[in-house]
Amino acid sequence: MVDSTSDAPTNHRGINRAREMIDEAGAIAVLTGAGISTDSGIPDFRGPQGLWTKNPEAEKASNIRYYVSDPEVRRVNWARRAAGQLWADVEPNIGHRALVHLESRGKIHTLITQNIDELHHRAGSDPSKVVEIHGTTRKAACLSCDWRAEMEVVLDRVRAGEEDPPCPECGGILKSATVSFGQALDPVNLHRSEQAATAADLFLAVGTSLTVHPINQTVAIAHSNGARIVILNAEPTPFDGIADIVLQESISDVLPVIVGMSAPSE
């Protein structure tokens, strides 16, 4: 039976039950999405104030076909980044820190994130437990070889006058170390994510719409292997029907409570 917040502003019963389930769990797989970072000031991409909503041309830079075939798309993208590094001053919020607390309790098996902001790392999550399934925008990578560096290394070249800087090793095209539309996920990261879902006795989805394939299927994998499912997201998801607990609540308010970082309210 699913506990949901559909009938009440705050679902204290569901929150308390989620907290109990986490206390009882021994191996938790966590999947986070854009919702956990919005309280850090990072907008989503397609919402009313989304990055692509405000600047549809910027979306082309996230499509590998446009990015590779059109030097102008790359030049505009590099110029935009060099003018002000994306999310340079953004800091982790209490939601990220709550997952660090959960890890300190020895509960987290694997933390899978769809986000590309590295805020889990900055909050103090163990990098060996984090799977950045969509990569990171804070690193740059070559599309032709294994060259990889901090994004600022490339941006310094752009600021020095290189409009479309090539790879220093092979001359190939450079881009942020993210998985763009049209690119395949890293098979190693996908395998790690699926293995984590298989091994988990509880799957915690936080701030994700669970509509992006194939990573959303980790929920189904966990469920089919007997894991309890807890979903904390502002809007309904396609997997609410198989969840044990569905919380449509503020992540910053509720996540610290259910992981045992903050005391439950009366």
C-alpha positions, -999 to 999 in steps of 0.1 A, spaced: 0 0 0 13 34 -9 14 64 15 10 95 -6 7 132 1 -22 137 -23 -48 142 5 -28 163 29 -4 193 28 21 174 49 21 136 51 35 130 86 25 93 86 43 88 53 74 107 64 76 88 96 72 55 78 99 64 53 122 72 82 115 38 97 122 20 64 155 38 60 164 29 96 157 -7 88 176 -8 55 211 -21 52 219 -12 16 202 18 0 205 28 -37 198 65 -41 188 81 -74 188 119 -75 175 143 -102 173 181 -108 149 186 -79 176 181 -53 196 210 -67 169 236 -72 173 249 -36 210 256 -46 197 280 -72 201 257 -102 171 260 -125 158 230 -145 161 230 -183 125 230 -195 105 246 -167 91 281 -169 124 296 -158 145 268 -174 178 274 -192 165 261 -225 131 278 -221 148 312 -218 173 304 -245 162 277 -270 194 281 -290 214 269 -260 197 235 -263 215 228 -295 248 227 -276 233 197 -257 226 178 -289 256 159 -301 246 161 -338 244 199 -337 275 202 -315 297 181 -338 285 193 -371 282 231 -365 313 250 -354 291 280 -347 272 261 -321 305 252 -304 318 288 -306 286 302 -291 287 276 -264 323 282 -254 318 320 -254 288 316 -231 307 294 -207 338 316 -208 317 347 -200 308 332 -166 314 296 -156 281 278 -152 271 274 -116 306 286 -104 292 300 -71 265 274 -65 269 255 -32 253 222 -20 221 225 0 207 206 30 194 179 7 229 171 -5 241 172 30 213 149 42 226 122 18 261 127 32 246 121 67 229 89 54 262 77 40 279 84 74 254 60 89 267 33 66 234 30 47 243 41 11 253 14 -13 254 36 -43 244 72 -51 233 76 -87 228 111 -99 213 124 -131 227 158 -123 258 173 -139 266 198 -112 290 178 -89 272 191 -58 271 156 -42 309 156 -44 311 191 -30 288 182 -2 312 155 9 297 123 -6 323 96 -12 333 98 -49 336 60 -50 299 57 -42 287 83 -67 277 74 -102 273 105 -124 252 88 -150 249 119 -172 285 131 -166 296 165 -153 297 200 -167 326 209 -145 350 188 -166 359 190 -203 366 159 -224 377 151 -260 353 133 -283 381 114 -300 405 104 -273 408 100 -235 419 135 -228 400 151 -198 406 181 -176 389 207 -154 366 229 -174 385 260 -164 416 247 -183 396 250 -216 379 282 -206 412 299 -200 421 290 -236 388 305 -248 394 337 -228 429 339 -244 413 339 -279 406 304 -290 370 304 -301 367 266 -306 397 251 -288 408 216 -301 420 188 -279 457 194 -270 464 157 -274 448 147 -307 432 179 -321 397 165 -317 365 183 -306 362 192 -270 330 195 -250 318 193 -214 321 158 -200 284 154 -201 262 129 -219 245 149 -246 213 140 -265 224 114 -291 252 101 -270 251 67 -253 255 64 -216 288 51 -202 282 13 -201 303 10 -169 282 36 -151 249 20 -163 261 -14 -152 270 0 -118 236 16 -115 218 -16 -124 239 -37 -100 232 -12 -72 195 -15 -78 198 -53 -78 217 -53 -45 196 -27 -27 171 -35 0 157 0 -3 156 24 -33 153 61 -26 144 84 -56 148 121 -48 139 150 -70 136 131 -102 106 127 -126 117 92 -134 109 97 -170 145 95 -185 153 61 -199 171 39 -192 182 51 -158 146 53 -146 144 15 -150 166 11 -119 134 16 -99 118 -14 -116 150 -34 -112 151 -27 -74 114 -34 -70 116 -67 -89 145 -78 -66 124 -71 -35 136 -37 -25 113 -12 -8 108 19 -29 106 55 -15 100 84 -39 104 120 -28 95 144 -57 73 175 -61 53 159 -89 39 124 -96 61 99 -114 54 69 -136 67 46 -108 45 59 -79 22 28 -83 50 4 -73 64 26 -45 59 18 -8 60 55 1 54 85 -22 62 119 -7 53 150 -27 70 173 -3 99 198 -1 132 179 -4 150 204 19 123 200 45 117 162 43 149 145 32 169 155 64 140 140 85 137 107 67 175 101 68 177 108 105 196 141 102 167 162 117 140 153 142 105 146 129 80 173 135 51 166 158 
